Amino acid sequence: MNKNDILTIYGSNPTKMTKALLQSIDFALLIPNKKASIALKPNLVVAVTADSGATTHPEIAIAIIEHLQALGYMNISIVESAWIGDSTKEGFRINGYNQISDRFSVPLIDVKDDEYVKKTVGKVTMEVSKTILEADFLISLPVLKGHCQTSMTCALKNMKGCISDRSKRLFHTLGLHNPIATLNAVRCADLIIVDSLNGDLDFEEGGNPVETHRMFATTDSVLCDSYGSSLMGFELRDIPYIGFAEDLGVGSADLSKANVIQLNEPSDEEPAKPSGRVSYLAKHTEPISACSACYGNLIHALKRLDEVDRLDSVSVPICIGQGYKGIDDPTKVGVGICTKGLGKSLAGCPPKAIDMIAFLKKLNP
């Protein structure tokens, strides 16, 4: 797996999807030493289950542990810290990690109870988990989702669960973006497997999940977040910590050099009935058998337009879905390859939210 590779897979079964991603990765090359210590870092920021759009599906961790142990890697741990005021142990319990630990003899490390090592980059001094720093190989399992302060969170921000609560408070005092970048300059993930199945639209703690039925993997945290931001409809300037991390040499944000390897086509499973904030945005869509990946990207695109008061300019419903295959209607507007027969259509399977935004803005300048 090269540094610029992004493996992408679609579906709704996190176990099968994770296994497919893992089978496309040469672990003998990534981790030559079978005795290496391997840390899995999920996102358990709050003690809620994955259907909320806030936390990593535990099936992903299970599939990774099974795969690694079958290859002979036995020194594996799961390391995480909930946000300030919440319990990591409760997050472990609610999501079944205690059973995972017992079943596979994999220890659970609550960073809140760990020893810390002080690290300084520039003017930022932080207390970093000793377990994370001493791990030979770190696999990050972030959820691609919205965030009320940084707009989105994925690989780079997932590392915030590797520091002390005192350092978390400091990071917020300093504005998050620069500290997140500096943390990744101290220690970033060696492999990122992103849970983009149903990340929340707006908030780190979940509540408005958007089904995209997608996962992707890469070894570059900066490239990972650059790609993730495009899927959610953000420009790089909207997420300053990505550029800051690139400047510190953590990785590359240049998507033009990314090698996106799509392991399958988007699933034809329709997304769940939208609720809450998603329902408000869905009023501007006209789906017929829309797959989750395409529809979820459209919801994110509409959200970005709403943030700049451009949603009302979307004067006609946006058609989307396989039900439009073979339909020729010059009066309608659609996104996705299935709508190519409509009067105006954006190609892609699925098109990124950032491309949908540009398309919709051109329709309604």
C-alpha positions as a LaTeX table, in Angstrom:
\begin{tabular}{lrrr}
\hline
Residue & $x$ (\AA) & $y$ (\AA) & $z$ (\AA) \\
\hline
Met1 & 0.00 & 0.00 & 0.00 \\
Asn2 & 1.61 & 3.24 & $-1.16$ \\
Lys3 & 1.43 & 6.49 & 0.78 \\
Asn4 & $-0.91$ & 8.08 & $-1.76$ \\
Asp5 & $-3.31$ & 5.10 & $-1.98$ \\
Ile6 & $-6.87$ & 5.47 & $-0.68$ \\
Leu7 & $-8.76$ & 2.18 & $-0.63$ \\
Thr8 & $-12.52$ & 2.74 & $-0.75$ \\
Ile9 & $-15.37$ & 0.27 & $-0.29$ \\
Tyr10 & $-19.17$ & 0.61 & $-0.17$ \\
Gly11 & $-21.78$ & $-1.43$ & 1.67 \\
Ser12 & $-23.61$ & $-1.75$ & 4.98 \\
Asn13 & $-21.78$ & $-4.70$ & 6.57 \\
Pro14 & $-18.79$ & $-3.30$ & 8.48 \\
Thr15 & $-17.33$ & $-6.78$ & 9.05 \\
Lys16 & $-17.25$ & $-7.74$ & 5.38 \\
Met17 & $-16.11$ & $-4.28$ & 4.32 \\
Thr18 & $-13.25$ & $-4.23$ & 6.82 \\
Lys19 & $-12.12$ & $-7.70$ & 5.77 \\
Ala20 & $-12.07$ & $-6.62$ & 2.12 \\
Leu21 & $-9.96$ & $-3.58$ & 2.97 \\
Leu22 & $-7.55$ & $-5.66$ & 5.06 \\
Gln23 & $-7.11$ & $-8.23$ & 2.30 \\
Ser24 & $-5.91$ & $-5.41$ & 0.04 \\
Ile25 & $-3.19$ & $-4.38$ & 2.51 \\
Asp26 & 0.21 & $-6.09$ & 2.75 \\
Phe27 & 0.77 & $-6.20$ & 6.51 \\
Ala28 & 4.04 & $-8.09$ & 6.12 \\
Leu29 & 5.35 & $-4.95$ & 4.46 \\
Leu30 & 3.73 & $-2.51$ & 6.89 \\
Ile31 & 4.62 & $-4.48$ & 10.05 \\
Pro32 & 7.60 & $-6.78$ & 9.37 \\
Asn33 & 8.00 & $-7.76$ & 13.04 \\
Lys34 & 5.27 & $-10.18$ & 14.19 \\
Lys35 & 6.08 & $-9.25$ & 17.81 \\
Ala36 & 5.41 & $-5.55$ & 17.21 \\
Ser37 & 3.04 & $-3.81$ & 19.60 \\
Ile38 & $-0.07$ & $-2.70$ & 17.72 \\
Ala39 & $-2.55$ & $-0.17$ & 19.13 \\
Leu40 & $-6.08$ & 0.23 & 17.78 \\
Lys41 & $-7.52$ & 3.71 & 18.38 \\
Pro42 & $-11.30$ & 3.83 & 17.81 \\
Asn43 & $-13.50$ & 6.89 & 18.34 \\
Leu44 & $-15.46$ & 6.55 & 21.58 \\
Val45 & $-15.72$ & 10.24 & 22.34 \\
Val46 & $-19.02$ & 9.67 & 24.15 \\
Ala47 & $-20.66$ & 6.58 & 25.58 \\
Val48 & $-23.13$ & 5.95 & 22.76 \\
Thr49 & $-23.45$ & 3.24 & 20.13 \\
Ala50 & $-22.37$ & 3.56 & 16.50 \\
Asp51 & $-25.90$ & 4.00 & 15.15 \\
Ser52 & $-25.84$ & 7.53 & 16.61 \\
Gly53 & $-23.21$ & 8.57 & 14.06 \\
Ala54 & $-20.69$ & 9.36 & 16.81 \\
Thr55 & $-18.64$ & 6.24 & 17.49 \\
Thr56 & $-16.72$ & 3.57 & 15.61 \\
His57 & $-18.60$ & 0.39 & 14.76 \\
Pro58 & $-17.04$ & $-2.29$ & 17.03 \\
Glu59 & $-17.31$ & $-4.85$ & 14.21 \\
Ile60 & $-14.44$ & $-2.99$ & 12.53 \\
Ala61 & $-12.14$ & $-3.54$ & 15.52 \\
Ile62 & $-13.17$ & $-7.21$ & 15.71 \\
Ala63 & $-12.40$ & $-7.81$ & 12.03 \\
Ile64 & $-9.00$ & $-6.15$ & 12.37 \\
Ile65 & $-8.05$ & $-8.15$ & 15.46 \\
Glu66 & $-9.14$ & $-11.43$ & 13.82 \\
His67 & $-7.15$ & $-10.62$ & 10.69 \\
Leu68 & $-3.99$ & $-9.58$ & 12.53 \\
Gln69 & $-4.05$ & $-12.53$ & 14.91 \\
Ala70 & $-4.51$ & $-14.91$ & 11.98 \\
Leu71 & $-1.34$ & $-13.39$ & 10.51 \\
Gly72 & 0.53 & $-13.98$ & 13.77 \\
Tyr73 & 0.36 & $-10.52$ & 15.34 \\
Met74 & $-0.62$ & $-11.11$ & 18.98 \\
Asn75 & 0.58 & $-7.98$ & 20.78 \\
Ile76 & $-2.55$ & $-5.89$ & 20.19 \\
Ser77 & $-4.32$ & $-3.39$ & 22.45 \\
Ile78 & $-7.30$ & $-1.04$ & 22.16 \\
Val79 & $-6.51$ & 2.47 & 23.36 \\
Glu80 & $-8.95$ & 5.35 & 23.74 \\
Ser81 & $-10.11$ & 8.27 & 25.87 \\
Ala82 & $-13.60$ & 9.79 & 25.94 \\
Trp83 & $-13.97$ & 13.53 & 25.96 \\
Ile84 & $-13.81$ & 15.49 & 29.21 \\
Gly85 & $-16.73$ & 14.66 & 31.46 \\
Asp86 & $-17.55$ & 11.31 & 29.87 \\
Ser87 & $-16.38$ & 7.83 & 30.78 \\
Thr88 & $-14.16$ & 5.82 & 28.44 \\
Lys89 & $-14.97$ & 2.67 & 30.39 \\
Glu90 & $-18.69$ & 3.25 & 29.85 \\
Gly91 & $-18.03$ & 3.71 & 26.15 \\
Phe92 & $-16.14$ & 0.42 & 26.13 \\
Arg93 & $-19.01$ & $-1.28$ & 27.98 \\
Ile94 & $-21.86$ & 0.05 & 25.85 \\
Asn95 & $-20.10$ & $-0.87$ & 22.61 \\
Gly96 & $-19.12$ & $-4.38$ & 23.69 \\
Tyr97 & $-15.36$ & $-3.83$ & 23.96 \\
Asn98 & $-15.14$ & $-5.73$ & 27.25 \\
Gln99 & $-16.37$ & $-8.85$ & 25.45 \\
Ile100 & $-13.94$ & $-8.16$ & 22.60 \\
Ser101 & $-11.11$ & $-7.88$ & 25.11 \\
Asp102 & $-12.02$ & $-11.18$ & 26.76 \\
Arg103 & $-12.61$ & $-13.03$ & 23.50 \\
Phe104 & $-9.31$ & $-12.07$ & 21.87 \\
Ser105 & $-7.14$ & $-11.44$ & 24.96 \\
Val106 & $-6.68$ & $-7.84$ & 23.89 \\
Pro107 & $-6.25$ & $-5.31$ & 26.73 \\
Leu108 & $-8.34$ & $-2.15$ & 26.89 \\
Ile109 & $-6.31$ & 0.94 & 27.75 \\
Asp110 & $-8.18$ & 3.97 & 29.08 \\
Val111 & $-5.89$ & 6.89 & 28.29 \\
Lys112 & $-7.38$ & 8.76 & 31.26 \\
Asp113 & $-5.61$ & 6.19 & 33.48 \\
Asp114 & $-2.42$ & 5.95 & 31.42 \\
Glu115 & 0.98 & 7.47 & 32.08 \\
Tyr116 & 1.80 & 10.55 & 30.03 \\
Val117 & 4.91 & 11.88 & 28.34 \\
Lys118 & 5.27 & 15.63 & 27.82 \\
Lys119 & 5.96 & 16.60 & 24.23 \\
Thr120 & 6.46 & 20.07 & 22.79 \\
Val121 & 6.07 & 21.24 & 19.20 \\
Gly122 & 6.48 & 24.96 & 18.64 \\
Lys123 & 4.70 & 26.67 & 21.51 \\
Val124 & 2.39 & 23.77 & 22.32 \\
Thr125 & 3.29 & 21.40 & 25.14 \\
Met126 & 1.02 & 18.40 & 25.59 \\
Glu127 & 0.74 & 15.24 & 27.70 \\
Val128 & 0.58 & 12.24 & 25.35 \\
Ser129 & $-0.34$ & 8.67 & 26.25 \\
Lys130 & 2.78 & 6.62 & 26.93 \\
Thr131 & 1.07 & 3.56 & 25.44 \\
Ile132 & 0.44 & 5.39 & 22.18 \\
Leu133 & 3.97 & 6.75 & 21.98 \\
Glu134 & 5.50 & 3.35 & 22.64 \\
Ala135 & 3.27 & 1.45 & 20.20 \\
Asp136 & 5.24 & 0.15 & 17.22 \\
Phe137 & 2.23 & 0.51 & 14.93 \\
Leu138 & $-0.88$ & 2.63 & 15.41 \\
Ile139 & $-4.13$ & 1.91 & 13.59 \\
Ser140 & $-6.64$ & 4.73 & 13.85 \\
Leu141 & $-10.35$ & 3.96 & 13.40 \\
Pro142 & $-11.97$ & 7.39 & 13.17 \\
Val143 & $-15.55$ & 8.23 & 12.27 \\
Leu144 & $-15.89$ & 10.73 & 9.42 \\
Lys145 & $-18.40$ & 13.18 & 10.86 \\
Gly146 & $-19.22$ & 16.81 & 11.48 \\
His147 & $-17.91$ & 18.85 & 14.39 \\
Cys148 & $-19.37$ & 22.02 & 15.84 \\
Gln149 & $-15.96$ & 23.70 & 16.29 \\
Thr150 & $-13.70$ & 22.30 & 13.59 \\
Ser151 & $-16.43$ & 21.56 & 10.99 \\
Met152 & $-15.31$ & 17.94 & 10.58 \\
Thr153 & $-13.34$ & 15.28 & 12.39 \\
Cys154 & $-11.51$ & 12.27 & 11.02 \\
Ala155 & $-7.96$ & 10.90 & 11.29 \\
Leu156 & $-6.06$ & 13.95 & 12.55 \\
Lys157 & $-8.55$ & 14.94 & 15.23 \\
Asn158 & $-9.07$ & 11.33 & 16.34 \\
Met159 & $-5.59$ & 11.57 & 17.88 \\
Lys160 & $-7.01$ & 13.95 & 20.49 \\
Gly161 & $-8.15$ & 10.83 & 22.34 \\
Cys162 & $-4.46$ & 10.07 & 22.97 \\
Ile163 & $-3.78$ & 12.98 & 25.33 \\
Ser164 & $-4.65$ & 13.83 & 28.92 \\
Asp165 & $-7.82$ & 15.69 & 29.85 \\
Arg166 & $-5.62$ & 18.59 & 30.94 \\
Ser167 & $-4.14$ & 18.77 & 27.45 \\
Lys168 & $-7.61$ & 18.53 & 25.90 \\
Arg169 & $-8.61$ & 21.63 & 27.84 \\
Leu170 & $-5.45$ & 23.38 & 26.66 \\
Phe171 & $-6.19$ & 22.43 & 23.05 \\
His172 & $-9.62$ & 24.08 & 23.27 \\
Thr173 & $-8.09$ & 27.17 & 24.85 \\
Leu174 & $-5.65$ & 27.39 & 21.93 \\
Gly175 & $-8.37$ & 26.97 & 19.32 \\
Leu176 & $-7.94$ & 23.26 & 18.43 \\
His177 & $-6.59$ & 23.60 & 14.88 \\
Asn178 & $-2.91$ & 24.28 & 15.57 \\
Pro179 & $-2.74$ & 21.90 & 18.57 \\
Ile180 & $-4.33$ & 19.07 & 16.55 \\
Ala181 & $-1.68$ & 19.54 & 13.87 \\
Thr182 & 1.15 & 19.63 & 16.41 \\
Leu183 & $-0.14$ & 16.48 & 18.13 \\
Asn184 & 0.05 & 14.62 & 14.84 \\
Ala185 & 3.59 & 15.91 & 14.36 \\
Val186 & 4.39 & 14.14 & 17.64 \\
Arg187 & 2.53 & 10.93 & 16.76 \\
Cys188 & 0.18 & 10.18 & 13.91 \\
Ala189 & $-1.44$ & 6.95 & 12.80 \\
Asp190 & 0.47 & 4.45 & 10.69 \\
Leu191 & $-2.75$ & 3.15 & 9.13 \\
Ile192 & $-6.19$ & 4.74 & 9.10 \\
Ile193 & $-9.36$ & 2.76 & 8.48 \\
Val194 & $-12.22$ & 5.24 & 8.36 \\
Asp195 & $-15.73$ & 4.44 & 9.50 \\
Ser196 & $-17.79$ & 6.52 & 7.09 \\
Leu197 & $-20.89$ & 4.35 & 7.36 \\
Asn198 & $-23.20$ & 6.86 & 9.04 \\
Gly199 & $-21.25$ & 9.73 & 10.55 \\
Asp200 & $-23.17$ & 12.57 & 12.15 \\
Leu201 & $-23.97$ & 15.60 & 10.01 \\
Asp202 & $-23.00$ & 18.28 & 12.53 \\
Phe203 & $-21.84$ & 17.10 & 15.93 \\
Glu204 & $-19.06$ & 14.97 & 17.36 \\
Glu205 & $-21.46$ & 13.41 & 19.88 \\
Gly206 & $-23.93$ & 12.17 & 17.25 \\
Gly207 & $-27.68$ & 12.54 & 16.86 \\
Asn208 & $-28.02$ & 13.33 & 13.13 \\
Pro209 & $-26.40$ & 10.37 & 11.36 \\
Val210 & $-26.12$ & 10.43 & 7.58 \\
Glu211 & $-25.85$ & 7.00 & 6.00 \\
Thr212 & $-23.13$ & 6.88 & 3.35 \\
His213 & $-22.38$ & 3.14 & 3.64 \\
Arg214 & $-18.70$ & 3.72 & 2.95 \\
Met215 & $-15.31$ & 2.93 & 4.47 \\
Phe216 & $-11.84$ & 3.88 & 3.28 \\
Ala217 & $-8.25$ & 3.23 & 4.29 \\
Thr218 & $-4.93$ & 5.01 & 3.82 \\
Thr219 & $-1.58$ & 5.44 & 5.54 \\
Asp220 & $-1.46$ & 9.26 & 5.32 \\
Ser221 & $-3.55$ & 11.08 & 7.94 \\
Val222 & $-3.41$ & 14.40 & 6.07 \\
Leu223 & $-4.44$ & 12.85 & 2.76 \\
Cys224 & $-7.16$ & 10.96 & 4.63 \\
Asp225 & $-8.68$ & 14.14 & 6.03 \\
Ser226 & $-8.29$ & 16.00 & 2.75 \\
Tyr227 & $-10.26$ & 13.24 & 1.03 \\
Gly228 & $-12.79$ & 13.11 & 3.85 \\
Ser229 & $-13.35$ & 16.86 & 3.71 \\
Ser230 & $-14.13$ & 16.65 & $-0.02$ \\
Leu231 & $-16.66$ & 13.89 & 0.64 \\
Met232 & $-18.40$ & 16.14 & 3.16 \\
Gly233 & $-18.31$ & 19.19 & 0.90 \\
Phe234 & $-15.61$ & 21.22 & 2.63 \\
Glu235 & $-12.81$ & 23.18 & 1.04 \\
Leu236 & $-9.40$ & 22.70 & 2.65 \\
Arg237 & $-9.52$ & 26.26 & 3.94 \\
Asp238 & $-12.59$ & 25.30 & 5.98 \\
Ile239 & $-10.50$ & 22.84 & 8.03 \\
Pro240 & $-7.30$ & 24.72 & 8.95 \\
Tyr241 & $-5.70$ & 21.86 & 10.88 \\
Ile242 & $-5.30$ & 19.85 & 7.66 \\
Gly243 & $-3.08$ & 22.52 & 6.12 \\
Phe244 & $-1.24$ & 23.08 & 9.40 \\
Ala245 & $-0.45$ & 19.36 & 9.63 \\
Glu246 & 0.79 & 19.35 & 6.05 \\
Asp247 & 3.07 & 22.29 & 6.83 \\
Leu248 & 4.52 & 20.31 & 9.76 \\
Gly249 & 5.36 & 17.41 & 7.45 \\
Val250 & 2.70 & 15.02 & 8.73 \\
Gly251 & 1.50 & 14.19 & 5.22 \\
Ser252 & 0.15 & 15.54 & 1.94 \\
Ala253 & $-3.19$ & 17.24 & 1.35 \\
Asp254 & $-2.82$ & 17.11 & $-2.45$ \\
Leu255 & $-5.74$ & 15.02 & $-3.70$ \\
Ser256 & $-4.56$ & 15.40 & $-7.29$ \\
Lys257 & $-1.80$ & 12.93 & $-6.43$ \\
Ala258 & $-4.07$ & 10.53 & $-4.55$ \\
Asn259 & $-4.64$ & 7.08 & $-5.99$ \\
Val260 & $-8.25$ & 6.29 & $-5.08$ \\
Ile261 & $-8.78$ & 2.56 & $-5.48$ \\
Gln262 & $-12.48$ & 1.67 & $-5.45$ \\
Leu263 & $-12.90$ & $-1.98$ & $-4.41$ \\
Asn264 & $-16.55$ & $-2.14$ & $-5.44$ \\
Glu265 & $-19.45$ & $-0.03$ & $-6.71$ \\
Pro266 & $-21.78$ & 1.82 & $-4.31$ \\
Ser267 & $-24.48$ & $-0.39$ & $-2.86$ \\
Asp268 & $-28.06$ & $-0.20$ & $-4.11$ \\
Glu269 & $-29.32$ & $-0.27$ & $-0.51$ \\
Glu270 & $-31.48$ & 2.78 & 0.08 \\
Pro271 & $-30.55$ & 5.08 & 2.96 \\
Ala272 & $-32.60$ & 5.03 & 6.13 \\
Lys273 & $-35.51$ & 7.43 & 6.48 \\
Pro274 & $-33.94$ & 10.77 & 7.41 \\
Ser275 & $-34.76$ & 12.43 & 10.70 \\
Gly276 & $-34.05$ & 15.70 & 12.45 \\
Arg277 & $-31.71$ & 18.06 & 10.65 \\
Val278 & $-31.35$ & 15.61 & 7.78 \\
Ser279 & $-35.12$ & 15.71 & 7.08 \\
Tyr280 & $-34.97$ & 19.48 & 6.63 \\
Leu281 & $-32.26$ & 19.13 & 3.99 \\
Ala282 & $-33.92$ & 16.12 & 2.35 \\
Lys283 & $-36.90$ & 18.31 & 1.34 \\
His284 & $-34.71$ & 19.56 & $-1.50$ \\
Thr285 & $-34.18$ & 16.08 & $-2.93$ \\
Glu286 & $-36.23$ & 13.76 & $-5.13$ \\
Pro287 & $-34.70$ & 10.30 & $-4.59$ \\
Ile288 & $-35.76$ & 7.14 & $-6.38$ \\
Ser289 & $-33.80$ & 4.08 & $-5.24$ \\
Ala290 & $-30.85$ & 6.26 & $-4.26$ \\
Cys291 & $-27.88$ & 4.43 & $-2.77$ \\
Ser292 & $-26.59$ & 5.70 & 0.56 \\
Ala293 & $-23.17$ & 6.85 & $-0.66$ \\
Cys294 & $-24.57$ & 9.19 & $-3.28$ \\
Tyr295 & $-27.52$ & 10.39 & $-1.21$ \\
Gly296 & $-25.37$ & 11.01 & 1.87 \\
Asn297 & $-22.96$ & 13.14 & $-0.16$ \\
Leu298 & $-25.91$ & 15.16 & $-1.46$ \\
Ile299 & $-27.14$ & 15.79 & 2.09 \\
His300 & $-23.68$ & 17.07 & 3.04 \\
Ala301 & $-23.62$ & 19.30 & $-0.04$ \\
Leu302 & $-27.01$ & 20.79 & 0.83 \\
Lys303 & $-25.80$ & 21.38 & 4.38 \\
Arg304 & $-22.81$ & 23.36 & 3.12 \\
Leu305 & $-25.13$ & 25.48 & 0.92 \\
Asp306 & $-27.38$ & 26.11 & 3.90 \\
Glu307 & $-24.41$ & 27.34 & 5.92 \\
Val308 & $-23.80$ & 30.12 & 3.38 \\
Asp309 & $-27.51$ & 30.92 & 2.93 \\
Arg310 & $-27.64$ & 29.40 & $-0.56$ \\
Leu311 & $-30.06$ & 26.55 & 0.13 \\
Asp312 & $-33.15$ & 28.55 & $-0.83$ \\
Ser313 & $-31.61$ & 29.13 & $-4.25$ \\
Val314 & $-32.00$ & 25.42 & $-4.97$ \\
Ser315 & $-35.29$ & 26.07 & $-6.74$ \\
Val316 & $-36.03$ & 22.56 & $-8.00$ \\
Pro317 & $-35.74$ & 19.20 & $-6.23$ \\
Ile318 & $-32.45$ & 17.45 & $-6.95$ \\
Cys319 & $-33.07$ & 14.06 & $-8.53$ \\
Ile320 & $-30.89$ & 11.21 & $-7.39$ \\
Gly321 & $-30.92$ & 7.43 & $-7.58$ \\
Gln322 & $-31.04$ & 4.38 & $-9.79$ \\
Gly323 & $-34.72$ & 4.96 & $-10.50$ \\
Tyr324 & $-33.68$ & 7.66 & $-12.97$ \\
Lys325 & $-31.72$ & 5.30 & $-15.21$ \\
Gly326 & $-33.09$ & 5.52 & $-18.73$ \\
Ile327 & $-35.25$ & 8.56 & $-18.00$ \\
Asp328 & $-34.89$ & 11.49 & $-20.40$ \\
Asp329 & $-36.41$ & 14.64 & $-18.96$ \\
Pro330 & $-34.94$ & 18.02 & $-19.96$ \\
Thr331 & $-36.83$ & 19.79 & $-17.16$ \\
Lys332 & $-35.17$ & 17.96 & $-14.29$ \\
Val333 & $-31.82$ & 18.32 & $-12.51$ \\
Gly334 & $-29.92$ & 15.42 & $-11.01$ \\
Val335 & $-26.65$ & 14.27 & $-9.48$ \\
Gly336 & $-24.93$ & 10.93 & $-10.04$ \\
Ile337 & $-24.38$ & 8.87 & $-13.16$ \\
Cys338 & $-27.88$ & 7.39 & $-12.91$ \\
Thr339 & $-29.40$ & 10.79 & $-13.77$ \\
Lys340 & $-27.38$ & 11.38 & $-16.95$ \\
Gly341 & $-30.55$ & 11.51 & $-19.07$ \\
Leu342 & $-31.93$ & 14.55 & $-17.26$ \\
Gly343 & $-31.64$ & 18.11 & $-18.53$ \\
Lys344 & $-28.76$ & 18.93 & $-16.23$ \\
Ser345 & $-26.79$ & 16.25 & $-14.46$ \\
Leu346 & $-23.54$ & 15.82 & $-12.53$ \\
Ala347 & $-21.64$ & 12.64 & $-13.36$ \\
Gly348 & $-19.95$ & 10.42 & $-10.79$ \\
Cys349 & $-20.62$ & 7.19 & $-8.92$ \\
Pro350 & $-20.89$ & 8.71 & $-6.44$ \\
Pro351 & $-19.89$ & 12.34 & $-7.01$ \\
Lys352 & $-18.22$ & 14.00 & $-4.03$ \\
Ala353 & $-20.16$ & 16.57 & $-2.03$ \\
Ile354 & $-17.61$ & 19.23 & $-2.98$ \\
Asp355 & $-18.37$ & 18.60 & $-6.68$ \\
Met356 & $-22.11$ & 18.65 & $-6.02$ \\
Ile357 & $-21.76$ & 22.06 & $-4.38$ \\
Ala358 & $-19.97$ & 23.51 & $-7.40$ \\
Phe359 & $-22.61$ & 22.01 & $-9.70$ \\
Leu360 & $-25.54$ & 23.40 & $-7.72$ \\
Lys361 & $-23.94$ & 26.83 & $-7.43$ \\
Lys362 & $-23.57$ & 27.00 & $-11.21$ \\
Leu363 & $-27.27$ & 26.18 & $-11.58$ \\
Asn364 & $-28.21$ & 29.01 & $-9.26$ \\
Pro365 & $-25.46$ & 31.67 & $-9.46$ \\
\hline
\end{tabular}
